[in-house]
């Protein structure tokens, strides 16, 4: 596409957006009008920085589309790995029969009940509260 055509489209969209922002500012207030003005200036700014030319070339270039697909695949894989790591779905040491590093560091390899007893013994107030709960049948 020619530069004049891209400039004309960008300028027209910006002017229409600014006119709409003026109407919104009068109806809803200055904050909404300023937000509309900010969005309205984006097309002209995109043209002036060369982003519009890049996007126009992107629309007609299979090589650039392949690059977009590869970037998208990378982003999806990154986000999926984050979800898997948060849920603990990634490869872990528990799968091989050994406790995770964090469990070994806190427990020293002790069973879960022993950890709770050790924590209760370390905090006498907690032990007292647990005893009251057991006396009332709440465990």
Number of C-alpha atoms within 10 A of each C-alpha: 8 8 11 9 10 17 18 13 14 21 18 14 17 21 17 12 20 20 16 15 22 18 15 19 18 11 11 10 12 14 11 17 20 16 13 20 21 14 13 22 17 15 21 22 15 16 20 13 10 12 14 19 17 13 14 13 13 15 10 10 11 11 10 15 13 11 12 13 12 12 12 12 12 12 12 12 12 12 12 12 14 14 13 13 13 10 9 10 11 13 10 14 11 10 10 9 8 12 15 14 14 9 13 12 10 10 16 11 14 11 9 10 9 11 15 12 12 11 13 16 13 11 11 11 11 13 15 13 12 14 14 13 12 11 10 8 8 9 9
